[in-house]
Amino acid sequence: MRTGFITRISMSLAWVFGFTLLAIFAIAVGAGVAIADCSGPYTRDFRLGDCTFVNTGRNPFFVLDPGYWLQLEGTEGRKLVELTITVLGDTELVDGVDTRVVEERELKNGVLAEVSRNFFAICSETNSVVYFGEDVDIYANDGVTIISHEGAWRAGIDGAQAGIIMPGTFLLGSRYFQEIAPGIAMDRACNTGMNLTMVTSAGTFSGCVKVRETTPLEPDVVSKKVYCPGIGLVKDGSLTLVNWSERPVP
């Protein structure tokens, strides 16, 4: 994966993902920027057995409405990267849960490089978006030949477990695993900023949040993402939102 409000806040400290909230942070109020402590353990026990799952809907920063899409563009090295994220009408049964399929299609210099089908569902009790795995196709430079399925995993297979891709209540300093597939995919997130403003070619968005992603499988790799209310992913590393489905296709 390139992966309740006031009434729920009282639940969050008790069990909304079971996060360890070491809220050691400094806030620059005027700029709406926060620096959170990302050291220490990351939560992997989310009490998902208490969830009633649905595969359509949205939380403040993540959309699972079929037909919704995002387009991001940027450069990586000397290559132009185009990423299209589409919430499909398809569903997939993963670890006993009927999940929504979200396709990510990545082009590099106009040539198809990777397609992934990601499996998500929303926990109704917490409004958290839960990540159940992904199928991955990685393409050769011809954009046609599939050469790898590296990074593919599914909860319930070979010890893999579902993680949280976006909590229903965004708490600064929270640390949690997004993927729990030992030896394959172990992405984890730390909530590092909130109340941010993002200026993009697609528009200006306020009330955004920032997430720092790392993995113990590649300790030197850090990814920073920004999500904005009602939109979803607006910045992913060097990629920035250029269009989404609530705007007309150019």
N, C-alpha and C positions, 0 to 999 in steps of 0.2 A: 504494500500500500504506500504509493509515492507520497502507514495506513499508516420539575416542580419548583417551583419558586419558593415563596415564603413558607407555605405549608410543608415543604420538603426540607427546608433548612434545618429545622429541629431534628430531622432524622439523620442529617448528613454526618454529624459527629459520631452518631451511634453506629451507622452501618452503610451509608451511601458509598459503596465500594470498599468499606473498611479502611479508608485511607489513613495513613500516618501523616497527620497534619503538623509538620514542624514549621509553623508559620513564622520563620525568621526572615523578615524582609524589610526593605526600606522603600517608602513610596514618595515619589516626587509629585505631589498632588497637582500642581499647576500643569505639568506635562502629561499627567495621567499615566505615568510609567512606573513600573515596579520591578524590583530585583529580588528574586526569590532564591532561597537556599536549595540547591538541587543535589546536595550530598546526602548520604544516608540511604536506607533501604527504600525500594519501590514496592508498593502494594500489588499483590497478585491474587488476593482473596476478596472477591466482590459480592459474595453471597447471592450468586445468580440464581440459586435454587428458590429464592424468595420472589423472583421476578415473574410477572406476566408479560410475555413478549408480544409485540406487534411489529409488523414489517413495513408499515406506512406511517408517515407523519414527520415530525421534526422536533428538535430541541432548539434552544436559542442559536446554536452555532453549527448545526449539522442537519441536512435535509435528506429525507428518504421518501419524497413524493415522486412516484413514477413519472418520467418525462422531464424531470428537472435536470439541468446540465450546467456545467461550468467550463470555461475555457481559460487556460493560463498560458502565458508565453514568456520566454526569457532565453538567455544564452548560458550554455555550459561549455567552458573551453571556447572553441571556435564554432560550436554548433548551435543553431537555432532549435530550441526545444518547444514543441507545442503539446500541451497536455489537455485532453478533453475528458471530463468526468461526467458520466451519465447515469442517472438512476433508472434502471431498466424496469420493464414490467415483469421480468422474470423473478421467480423466487426459487430458493434452494433449501432443502432440508439438511441441516448440519447439526450434528449432536442433538437430535431430537427437536430442534427449533426451526420453524419455517422462516428463513431469513430473506431479506431483500438483496438482490444482486445489483451492485454498483460497478459499472465498467470504467476502467481507466485506460485510455488509449494514448500512447506517447509516440510522437514523431520527432525525428532528429534530421534536420535539413530536409524536411518534407518526406522522409522515408520512415515507414513504420518500424519502430524499435521494440515496443513492448505493449502487450495487452494483458490486463489483469481483470479478473472477475472477483470482486470482494463481497463478502457476505456479512450483512449487518442486521441488527434488530434493535428495537428500543425497549428498554425495561420500563413498563408503565409506572411502576412504583417510584422510580427515581428520575425518569426522563433521560437516563443515560443511554448513549448509543454504544452497543456492545458489538465487538468485532469477533466473528467466528471463523475467519480464515480467508484464503484466496486461492484461486487457480491462476497460474502465471504462464504466459507464452512469451518467450524472448526470441527476437528475430535476428537473422543474419543481416548483413549490410544490404542484401537485395530486397529487404522488406517483405519477403514472401516465405522464406524457409525458417521454420521454427527450430532453434538450436538448443533451447534449454527451457526447463520449467523451474529454475532455481528460485527459491523463496516461497514456493507453494506449500500450503499447510491447511489443515482443517481441524477444528476443535473436536476432541473425542477420538482422534487417530494418533497412535504412537505417542501417547502422553500429552498431546497438545490440549490447551485450554483456551477458552475465550478470554479476551481482555476488553478494556474500555478504550474506545477511540475518541469519545468526547463525553465528559461528565455532564449530567443534567444541571448540576449546580457547579459553576466554575469557582473553585477555591484556590486562591493564590498560594503557591508553595506545595500543592498536592503533587505527589509522585506516584505513578501507577504504570503497570505494564499494559501495553496495547496488544501485543502478540505474545503468546506463551507456547512456543513450539521449539523445545530444546534442540540446539544445534542447527536450526533452520531459520527461525524468525523470532527475535526476542526484543522487538522495538519497545521502548518505554518512554513515557512523557513526563515532563515537569512543567507545571503551569507557572510561567515566569512574568507575565504582564497582563494588565487589563485596563479598560477605559482608554484604549489607544485609538488614534485616528489614522486611517489609511487613505492616501491619495493615489488613485490609479487612473489609467486611461478609461476605465469602465465607470468611474465615479469616485466620490469621496464618501468614506464610511466611518462612522464613529461607534464607540462602545465596543471596540474589537479586543480580542484577547490573543496572547502570544504563548506558544508552546515550544519547549525545547525538547527535541527527540534524540535519544542515543540508543545504543545497543551494546550489551556486553560482548557480543560476537565481533564487533569492530569498535574497540574502545576509543579510537581517535576520530571517529566519524560523528559529527553533530549536524542535525538538521533543525532549522528554525521555521516555524509555520505561524501564520496569523489567520484567525477566523473572525468573521464579522457577523453581527446579528442579522438573521433572516437571509443571509447569503451563503455562508459556509466558508470554505477555504478561499482566501484572497491572496495569500503569499505563501509560496513553498520554496524556500531557498532563494534562488535567483529568478524563479518564475513568479509572475504577477498576473492577477485577474485582468482579462481583456473583454470578457463578455459572459453573460449568463442568461438563462432561459427567460427571465422576466424582461429582458431587453430584446428588441428585434434582431434577427440575424443580419449582419451587414451584407 
